Amino acid sequence: MANETIGNRIAELRAELEEHNYRYYILSQPVISDQEFDLLLKELERLETENPEFFDPNSPTQRVGSDLNKEFKQVRHQYSMLSLSNSYSEEELRDFDQKIRKLTDQSFEYVCELKYDGTSISLQYKNGMLDRAITRGDGTFGDDVTDNVRTIRSIPLKLKGSGYPSEFEIRGEILLPFSVFARINEERAEEGEPPFANVRNAASGTLKSQKSSVVAQRKLDAYFYNLMGDDLPADTHLGNLHAAKEWGFKISPHIEKCSDMDEVLAFIHKWNLQRFELPVATDGIVIKVNSLKLQQYLGTTAKSPRWAIAYKYKAEQAATILKSVTYQVGRTGAVTPVANLEPVQLAGTTVKRATLHNADIIKNLDLHLGDTVFVEKGGEIIPKIVGVDQASRHPMAQAVEFIKYCPECGSQLIRKEGEAAFYCPNEDGCPPQIKGKMEHFISRRAMNIDGLGSETIDLLYNEGLARNIADLYDLQKEQISRLERLGDKSADRILKSLSESRNVPFERVLFALGIRFVGETVAKILAHRLITIENLESASIEELTAIDEIGGRIAESIRLYFSNPQHIQLIERLKEKGLQMKLDEASIANRSQKLEGLTIIISGSFEKNSRDDLKKMIEQNGGKNVSSISKNTSYLLAGSNIGPSKLEKAVKLAIPIISEDDFLKMIG
């Protein structure tokens, strides 16, 4: 390659990798696989090594990536948080082994661990107590996410046993179990939010939430894999992990000591299939030298240790033909493109369809009908198209263009600023939106109507018996019993359940209405703060955003919902049918205005009440919960093990600090 051509290729690779770094770490919206990224990075490393005149300290090869977020306080790592070198073949692993053997003549062992697919975290402990939690960031500085990490139940706030150093650091991976991931995406779909693409994005996005209450609800998990500091209990990596387990840390049970590279490869081959049986995502194996002395002797490069390497499993991928693209309309009106494929075997299942997420994905892939596409099912739950074989494209192939009109009702689609999805605005006249709202209304967490399901809703809609949720309460036994697959018993059960749903509390009725962005938690907050549906109907955006955890987007959605005369008429009909449209008397009786105008932040552990109970007491007495301290905070309600950063900021801003007993006296 001519020198100028090499320089152009290096510049091109740097720009491309920086863009992918930004999409991965900041937007959590990667458009290429990890393996594709690593191949580009290795090409750049090779070109820079062979052509040192093009060295640049700001090259992507000189950094470990960054997920720093300006909304969090940045903290310097005591020990640099480097990334691992990646390998994809047995040959690369044997090269790694030979490099170590050339540097030392002593015998050594390896430790093999599963490489969990989540987001990295570093925890600092002092005198057996969690002091600080820091994300990887750029390897030198990370974001302080201590308050969020304190909500993760599998992370010890206070250590068990004895023998731990007075100060040490432990590193691990925060992740989201598949079962929780599925539930969260289900809830996001119900609330009109786009689903997370994969468990890694979900874990990362959750950890960076500005509300620790959201983190607590998501039920993150964590596994730990490295102990750092002075006076460690053992001189081997594995010995320290065993000690950490005794102190209360969650250590993977699937760790093995290997005497040589043959045993390492046997471990890798074993988990290539078994990893799919795990409840969490893994994308490879990490191989480490067991001896800490040898680790120290081997040292590190600018961005990775010489004593460890990651073997990345190739994501399950297959090539097939894109036959067509169809579009699904959800209950919130969001339009999702779906690729229809020639059936292909992938990860033990036959794949006929793959999600395309949104118009931007289609554009980035440059999809054409009849393309040979590559479908992947790695850490993802839903198959997705990750690439196109453009070389095999027919010259007359038609480009896939996102539709402009709703495929169900013909309404022109809209795309709101800052959102990826296109929406059908005809929410009260678009069949899948109408049926979707009814299915949401009868769901278990909403009105819990027994005997009704999506197929029955479809039948009721097609027969003209129910065109909105209020129509369900006008159904007669003979109308239901004559429907296909139903009869008198089914009709009786449905009518009984509809009758009993009149006792469902107001907060669940509010959730069941299906107002965009009003999920279970938001519905509960609104119900307990505003008491009646009438108060919610008349609340201004300013009044709504003054309520804790109600942001501008939620407030605007509520105002838009109640500005529609059809929705007001629908609610009046539901009132006439006897549904609960105000908070029950017992909840109202427990309310007071003793804390009116006060904003209170809670931190630490409490003896007499849980944090959730204390938050309810604040709301019931007219106060407002806040998740971060500012000059407008009225009190810091402090328990034991309070976060030092919160305490420091409260003292600096002269915020009064009260105990649990002080608070209970305030509310009588």
TAJO-V678897 format. One record per backbone hydrogen bond with DSSP energy under -0.5 kcal/mol. NH is the residue of the N-H (numbers start at 1). CO is the residue of the C=O. If there is no record, write none. Layout:
BEGIN
NH/CO ; NH/CO
END
This chain:
BEGIN
6/2 ; 7/3 ; 8/4 ; 9/5 ; 10/6 ; 11/7 ; 12/8 ; 13/9 ; 14/10 ; 15/11 ; 16/12 ; 17/13 ; 18/14 ; 19/15 ; 20/16 ; 21/17 ; 22/18 ; 23/19 ; 24/20 ; 25/21 ; 26/21 ; 26/22 ; 27/22 ; 29/23 ; 37/33 ; 38/34 ; 39/35 ; 40/36 ; 41/37 ; 42/38 ; 43/39 ; 44/40 ; 45/41 ; 46/42 ; 47/43 ; 48/44 ; 49/45 ; 50/46 ; 51/47 ; 54/51 ; 55/52 ; 59/56 ; 62/59 ; 63/60 ; 64/138 ; 72/69 ; 75/142 ; 77/140 ; 81/139 ; 82/80 ; 83/303 ; 87/310 ; 93/89 ; 94/90 ; 95/91 ; 96/92 ; 97/93 ; 98/94 ; 99/95 ; 100/96 ; 101/97 ; 102/98 ; 103/99 ; 103/100 ; 104/100 ; 110/258 ; 111/288 ; 112/256 ; 113/286 ; 115/284 ; 116/114 ; 117/281 ; 118/116 ; 119/174 ; 121/172 ; 122/134 ; 123/170 ; 124/132 ; 125/168 ; 126/129 ; 127/166 ; 129/126 ; 130/157 ; 131/124 ; 132/124 ; 134/122 ; 135/143 ; 136/120 ; 138/141 ; 139/136 ; 139/141 ; 142/75 ; 144/73 ; 145/133 ; 145/143 ; 149/145 ; 150/146 ; 151/148 ; 152/149 ; 153/151 ; 155/152 ; 156/154 ; 159/128 ; 160/247 ; 168/125 ; 169/228 ; 170/123 ; 171/226 ; 172/121 ; 173/223 ; 174/119 ; 175/221 ; 178/279 ; 181/177 ; 182/178 ; 183/179 ; 184/180 ; 185/181 ; 186/182 ; 187/183 ; 188/184 ; 189/185 ; 190/186 ; 191/187 ; 192/189 ; 193/188 ; 199/379 ; 202/198 ; 203/199 ; 204/200 ; 205/201 ; 206/202 ; 207/203 ; 208/204 ; 209/206 ; 212/210 ; 214/211 ; 215/211 ; 216/212 ; 217/213 ; 218/214 ; 219/215 ; 219/216 ; 220/215 ; 221/175 ; 223/173 ; 224/250 ; 225/171 ; 226/171 ; 228/169 ; 237/290 ; 240/236 ; 241/237 ; 242/238 ; 243/239 ; 244/240 ; 245/241 ; 246/242 ; 247/243 ; 248/245 ; 249/244 ; 251/249 ; 252/224 ; 255/253 ; 256/112 ; 258/110 ; 264/260 ; 265/261 ; 266/262 ; 267/263 ; 268/264 ; 269/265 ; 270/266 ; 271/267 ; 272/268 ; 273/269 ; 273/270 ; 274/270 ; 275/271 ; 276/273 ; 277/274 ; 278/275 ; 283/115 ; 284/115 ; 285/311 ; 286/113 ; 287/309 ; 288/111 ; 289/307 ; 290/109 ; 292/235 ; 293/235 ; 295/291 ; 296/292 ; 297/293 ; 298/294 ; 299/295 ; 301/304 ; 306/299 ; 307/299 ; 308/305 ; 309/287 ; 310/85 ; 311/285 ; 312/87 ; 312/310 ; 313/283 ; 313/311 ; 318/375 ; 320/373 ; 322/371 ; 323/321 ; 323/340 ; 324/340 ; 326/338 ; 328/336 ; 330/328 ; 330/334 ; 333/330 ; 335/422 ; 336/328 ; 336/334 ; 337/335 ; 338/326 ; 339/354 ; 340/324 ; 341/339 ; 341/352 ; 342/321 ; 344/351 ; 346/349 ; 349/346 ; 351/344 ; 351/349 ; 352/350 ; 354/339 ; 355/383 ; 356/337 ; 358/356 ; 359/420 ; 362/358 ; 363/359 ; 364/360 ; 365/361 ; 366/362 ; 367/362 ; 369/398 ; 370/322 ; 371/368 ; 373/320 ; 373/371 ; 374/387 ; 375/318 ; 375/373 ; 376/384 ; 377/316 ; 384/376 ; 385/355 ; 386/374 ; 386/384 ; 387/374 ; 389/372 ; 390/388 ; 392/389 ; 393/390 ; 397/394 ; 400/367 ; 401/399 ; 406/411 ; 410/406 ; 413/404 ; 414/423 ; 419/416 ; 422/335 ; 423/414 ; 424/333 ; 425/412 ; 425/423 ; 427/425 ; 429/426 ; 430/426 ; 431/429 ; 433/430 ; 434/430 ; 435/431 ; 436/432 ; 437/433 ; 438/434 ; 439/435 ; 440/436 ; 441/437 ; 442/438 ; 443/439 ; 443/440 ; 446/443 ; 447/441 ; 448/443 ; 449/442 ; 450/448 ; 452/449 ; 457/453 ; 458/454 ; 459/455 ; 460/456 ; 461/457 ; 462/458 ; 463/459 ; 464/461 ; 465/460 ; 466/460 ; 471/468 ; 472/468 ; 472/469 ; 473/470 ; 474/471 ; 475/472 ; 480/476 ; 481/477 ; 482/478 ; 483/480 ; 486/483 ; 491/487 ; 492/488 ; 493/489 ; 494/490 ; 495/491 ; 496/492 ; 497/493 ; 498/494 ; 499/495 ; 500/496 ; 501/497 ; 502/499 ; 503/500 ; 504/501 ; 508/505 ; 509/505 ; 510/506 ; 511/507 ; 512/508 ; 513/509 ; 514/511 ; 515/510 ; 517/191 ; 518/515 ; 519/517 ; 523/519 ; 524/520 ; 525/521 ; 526/522 ; 527/523 ; 528/524 ; 529/525 ; 530/526 ; 531/527 ; 532/530 ; 533/581 ; 536/532 ; 537/533 ; 538/534 ; 539/535 ; 544/540 ; 545/541 ; 546/542 ; 547/544 ; 550/547 ; 551/549 ; 555/551 ; 556/552 ; 557/553 ; 558/554 ; 559/555 ; 560/556 ; 561/557 ; 562/558 ; 563/559 ; 564/561 ; 565/563 ; 567/564 ; 568/564 ; 569/565 ; 570/566 ; 571/567 ; 572/568 ; 573/569 ; 574/570 ; 575/571 ; 576/572 ; 577/573 ; 578/575 ; 579/574 ; 580/504 ; 581/579 ; 583/531 ; 588/584 ; 589/585 ; 590/586 ; 591/588 ; 592/620 ; 595/621 ; 596/593 ; 597/622 ; 598/595 ; 600/624 ; 601/635 ; 602/626 ; 603/637 ; 605/640 ; 614/610 ; 615/611 ; 616/612 ; 617/613 ; 618/614 ; 619/615 ; 620/616 ; 621/617 ; 622/619 ; 623/618 ; 624/598 ; 626/600 ; 633/630 ; 634/599 ; 635/599 ; 636/656 ; 637/601 ; 637/635 ; 638/636 ; 638/658 ; 639/603 ; 640/605 ; 642/639 ; 647/643 ; 648/644 ; 649/645 ; 650/646 ; 651/647 ; 652/648 ; 653/649 ; 654/651 ; 655/650 ; 656/634 ; 658/636 ; 658/656 ; 663/659 ; 664/660 ; 665/661 ; 666/662 ; 667/663 ; 668/665
END
